[in-house]
């Protein structure tokens, strides 16, 4: 869990991120802003016959007139040589809404302030003048790439956030990627720590990046996704050109021992808390391994039916107000508060989660559940050991740390 961001905010996130056949009446008109038709060169001027009155200004609009798969990032960009832009107007044809932009570079360029929408038809008119004041006009009508013919990647984190040392750069694509090398080559992840960062593909729609060891505390990680125009598969083009950053906070790794029924919280190398816990029962044990906190909820509902347990009978449960819950795996492993009772410090009775003593309502700050929740952040690591269960799969949550470094590197496409 972008901007995402080589989420956007979320990376929703980033987080984090909508066709048609075109007919065009008129292009690059000479003699002003009227719609008199006729053929033209790449840029026009006030004298359609050229000669000494022809403007030397040459306007270039990034998206070619009549194109139907223009970039949402650069399709509306305008540049001029041997002159200066004096006015650019752009609108979405169907809605009629104006696309705001600004002239920059001393009148040499113009671009929209916001990313264009996919599968949208736009009209743009650019006017420039040369050093003698002679006018040139260029027009383009184009449609941006459609969702069916494009792909995006969503970064699991939040642009600008401070996270724990275990937070990977995890990108999920909305389409199946077959040209993995091309896509991965267009994504760069770097850290001010200087650590080597390598990508690993989980299937065809997820690409995670991490260093060999946890991120260095207080470092800054940058994700640069330059996917605009990159072919991800046959007939599938990337549309993103975005950057996201996150800061690594202090180091906190908490180790849960299923045999001793205790959890030691170690921050920057020092144990700051020893908490009694209750882990998964022998019938429903907790995964072993290194698990990264990917979500935090002060209260949440936990329904056994969503993870394969019924609501009735010995194995059933449906608790509407579980306090201080933090997700450790996609399959439903949490570390959370427990107010309904468990043998904290002496037994394991849960359905696979790690339980901490808590109170109903999540408003008692003196409980172990509340303390751990307030002292944890997205990206912190919780290590489970001495459980009779297997080690969690690296792609079950943000848990790639459970893969050997050589195997991790072997999963890179570059």
N, C-alpha and C positions, 0 to 999 in steps of 0.2 A: 504494500500500500504505500511532472510532472513532470503544470504544468507541468519524465516524466518523465525536467525536466530536462549524452546526446540522447509531461501530468501537466508538463503543465499541471497545473495544479489540479495535481492532480490533478495530476496528474492528474482526474476528474475532470478529479479530478482531468489533470492536468488534463484527471481528472479531465486533474486535472484538470469545439471539437465536440443547399442541400441538394429537361434536357431537351433537348429538342433539336429539330432541323432548322437551320437558320436561313433566312433570306435577307439580303442587305440592300437597301436602297441608298446608294451614294457612298463615296469613300474619298478621303483626301481632297476636299473641295477647294477649288481656286476661287478667289475673288470675294472672300468673306464667309459669313456664317449661313448664307442661304443654302437651299437644298436643290441646286440647279442640275445635279447629276453630271454625267460625263465621266470619261476616264481621267486618271491622274497618275502622277508619279508618287513615290513614297511620301513626300510631303508637298504641300501646295503653296501657292502664293497669290498675290493680287493680280497677276497677269497670266492667264491660262495659256498664252502663247509663248511663255518663257521670255527669252531675250534679256535685255539689260534691266528690266523691271522685276525679274524673277528673284524671289527671296533665296538667300543662301542657307537659311535655317533648315535643318533636317531633323524631323521629329520621328522618334521610334517608340511605338507602343508595344509592350512586351507580348501581349496576346495578339496573334494575327487575326485580322478581320475574317470572320466566319468560322473560326476554330471552335470545336465543341468539347475540348478537354483541357481547358486552360487552367493554369495553376491558381489556387486560391491565395497563394502568398505573393506571387509576382505578376499575375496576369494583368493587373491594372497599372503596373509601373510605366512611367513615361520618361524618356530622356530626349535631350535635344543637343545637337552639335551645330556650331557656327551660328548660334543665336541664343535667345533666352525665352523661356516659357512666360507667357503673360496671363494665360487662363487655361484651366482644365476643368471640365465638368464630366461627371460620371454618375450614372444612375442604374438601378436594377429595373429592367424593362417591365416585368410583370407588376411589381408593386409601385413603381414610380419613385421609390425612395432614393434620396440622394446619397451618394457615397462621399463621405468627407475625406479630404486629403490636403496636403500642403506642398507648395513649391519650395525646394531647398537647393543647396549647392550653388547659390548665386544665380538661380533661374535655370539651372541645367537639368533638374529632375523633379518629378512629382510621384507620390505614391499614396495609396489609401492609408488612412490612419488605422483601420482595423482589417483583420483577415476577411477575405471575401467568403461568401457562402458557397457550398457545393451545389451543383446542378442548378445554377442560377444564370440567367442571361443578363448581360450588362451592355450598356452603350457608353462610349467615352469619346469626348471631343477635346483635342488639345490644340491650343493656338500659341504660336511663337512669333517672334520678330528677329530679324538679323540686325547687324550693326547699322544698317541704313534705315531701319524702321519698317522694312518690308515684311508683310505678314505671310505666315504659312500655317495651314490648318491640316490636321490629320484626324481621321475618325476610325473607330473600330467597334464592331459589335461581336461579342463572343459569349460562349457559355462555359462555365467552369466544370471541372471534372465531376462526374456523378458518384454517389456513394457506392454503387454497384461496381464501378471501375476503379475504385481507389481504396486505400487502406490507411488506418491510423493506429498508432500505438499509444496505449494509456499507461502512464507511469504510476506505480502503486503508492508513491508518497505524495507529499505536498510541497510545492515550490516554496522555498524560503524557510522551511521548518528546521527546527533543531531536533535531531533524532539520536538514538542510541548507536553504539558501535557495531551492532549486528545488522543494521538496515541495508539490504542489498538494493541495487538499482534494478527493479523488476518491471519489465515492459510486456504488456499483453496486447497482442494485435487483434483487430476485429475480423481479420481474414486469415486463411491459411497461407503461410509464406513458403514458397518453394525456392526462391532465389535468396537463400539465407546469407550467402557471402556478400551479395550486393547490399542487402539491408543492414547487416551488421557493420559493414565497412562505412556506412553513412551515419553511424552512431558512435559518438566518442564519450567516454566516461573518464574523468581525470580527478585527481585529488591533490590538494596542496601538501599532503603528507609524502608524496613521491612514491607511494605504493604502486606496484604493478596491478592493473585492473584488467580482468579477462572476462569475456562474455561466455555464456553457456546456454545452449538451446534446450528447452524442455518441450519436445514435440515441435509442431510447426507454427505455434501461435504465441509462444512465450520465450523471451530472451532476458536472462538475468546477468548482471555484472557484479563482481565482488573481488576483493584482493585475497591473497592467500590466508592472511590472518585478519582478525577484526580491524575495522577502520581505526586509525589513530585518533585519540580524543582531541577535540578542538580543531580538527582539520575541516576543510571545506571541499565538498564534492560537487562537480559540475557535470551535468548531462546535456549533451548537445546532439539533437536529432535533426540531421539535415536530410530528411527523407523526401523532400519535394522533388517529384519527377523520377524517383528511384523505382525500378521495376521489381515488385515483390513476387509476382507470379505472372503467368501469361494473361495479358489484358488487365493487369492490376498495378496501379501506380500510387506511390506515396504522395501525400499532400502536406506533410508537416515540415516546418522549419522553425524549430523552437528550442529554447534552452531552459533548464531548470537547475536550481542549486539547492543544496541542503548542507547544514552544518552539523558536524558530529559533536555531541556534547560530552559530558563526563563518561567514563567507562563504568557500566554496571552490569555484572553478570551474577545471576542468582542460581544457586545449585540446589535442587530438590533431591533428597535421598528418600526413596520409597521404603527402605528398610528402617532407617532411624526416624522417619516421619518428621523430618526437620528441613527447613530451607535456610541456607546461609546467603545473605545478600552482601556481595562484595563490590565496593565502589572504589575505583582508582586504587585497587590492590589491597584495600582494608575492609575487613568484615564490619558492617555497620548495623546488622540486625540478624538475629537467629530466631526464626519463626516456626512454631509447630504447625504442621499441615496434615491433611488427609488426602491421599492420592487415590488412584483407581483401585478398585477391588481386584482380587485374584481372578474373578470372572470377567471383569472389564478393566484391565490395567491401563495405566497411562503409558503413552509412547516414551521410550528412552530417546536421548539425543538433545541436540542444541536447537531450541525453538525460539523464534523471534516474535516479540509482541507486535502484532500488526493492526490491532484495533483496541480502543478503550471505550468502555461504556459504564457510566456511573450506575445505571440500572439497565437490565435487559431481560427479556423473556427467554427461557430455555424450555423447549418442547422436545421431549424424547423422540417424537415421531419424525422430526427433521433429520435425525441421525440414526434411525433404525430401531429405536425403542418405542414400545407402545405407551399409551397413557394409563392403561389399567394394569393391575397386577404388580408383581414384585419388581419388574424391570421398567415399569412405566413412570413417567414424571412429566409435569407441566408446571413450571414455576414462573409466574408472571413478573417477578420483581427481584431477580438475582442481583445482588449488589456488587459493585466494583469488579466488573468482569473485563478481562483482557484476553483477546484471542491469541492462540499459539499455533493453530493449524486450520487449514481450510475445512477439514473433515469434522471439526467441532470441539477440539481440545481447547479449554480455557483454563486460566488461573483466575479464581474468583472468590468473593466472599460467600460465606455460608452461615445463615442464621437459623436454619432448621435442625442443625445438630449433626455432629460427626465426632469421632474420637481423635480430635486434633492432638498430634504428638504421640499417639499410641496405636493407631490403626488406619487402614485404607478401606474406604467404603464407597467411594464415588463411582460414577459411570465412566470414568476415564479422565476427568478434570482434576486439577489440583485445587483443593479447598482451603480457605483461610477463615479463621473465626471472625464473624461479623455480626452486624445487627440489621434488622429489617428497616428499610427506608434509606439506607446508605447515607445517613446524616450523622452518625456517631464517629467522630474523627479519632477516637481513642482505640478503635479495633485494629487488629492485625490486617484485615482486609482493606480498611481505609488507608492505613499507613502505607501499605505496599502500592496501592493504586496511586496515591499522591506522590510517591517517590519513584514512580516508573514512568517511562516515556516510550512512544512508538520507537521500535528499533532496539530496545533493550533485549538481552538474551536471558532465557530461562533454560537451564540445563537439567534434564531429568536423568537420574541414574538409579540402578538397582531395582528397576521395575521388571517384572517377568515378561513384559511385552517386547516387541521388536523395536528397532530404531525407526523413528519417523522418516518417511520418504522425503528427499530433498525438495521436491516440488509440491509437497503438502504444506502449503503456507509459504512463508519467506524463509525456508529452512535449508538453503543450499549449503550451509556450513557443515552438513552431515555427509558431504561428498569429498573424497580425497582430492587434493589439489591437482594431481596428474590426471585424474578422471575428469575433473572440472574443465581443465584446459583442453582435453580431448573433445569436449562438446562444443568448442568454438568453431565457427565457420571461416575464420580468418587466421 
